[in-house]
Amino acid sequence: MPTTRQIIAKQVKEARKKKELTQAEVAEGAEISVTYYAMIERADPKANVSTGILAKISKVLGITIKI
């Protein structure tokens, strides 16, 4: 069973690719670093993602993240 991080990572990555955005474009729109955004997409355990950051990413991608 996938972890919450993996579920979020999959949704975010798929939405980004569907919108044909780069990681840099999403990161800029969400006001976070590209490195941090990439960690989120990889489900890196070091990326402690707050609900505020998820809300910003969701807004940029135009999605609702479902866990």
Secondary structure as UniProt FT lines:
FT   HELIX           4..18
FT   TURN            19..20
FT   HELIX           23..30
FT   HELIX           34..41
FT   TURN            42..43
FT   TURN            45..46
FT   HELIX           51..61
//
